C-alpha cells in the first residue's frame, strides 16, 4: 500500500491515545489537545478506512533545534517502511522550517531504525543536523 504522510492533518483528541494503546504505551489522554497546541508540527498517516495508523511530532522553541517524539506505527502496519517514511517527512518539514538540529530519544532496540532514517548517534542522544 502507498500511504501518504500528511503534516498537521486534522486528528481527533482520541486517535493518538488509541494508537498509543495499540503499541502497548500508556494512552495519555490528558496530553491531547494540549500537544497539538504546543508542538511545532505533527504528521499522521491514515489507512484506506481513514483510521490513523501512524503518528509522530516535533516540538521545541521553533528556532534552531527540535525534538522528535512519539513515532508510532500501528502493529499491523509495522515492517513496511511506514515508520521511516514518517520520520523522513518530519525531518523534511523540520528542514523546511529552519530547524538545523533534530534530536530523538529512543530505546536501544530502535538504534538501527533511527540510523537508517539519517540520525547520527552522539553522546547522550541521537541527532541529525541538516
Buried (B, 14 or more C-beta within 10 A) or exposed (E): EEBEBBBBBEBEBEBBBBBBEBEEEEBEEEBBEEBBEEBBBBBBBBBEEEEBBBBBBBBBEBEEBBBBBBBBBBEEBBEEEBBBBBBBBBBBBBEEEEBEBBBBEBEEEBEEBBEEBEBEEEEEEBBBEE
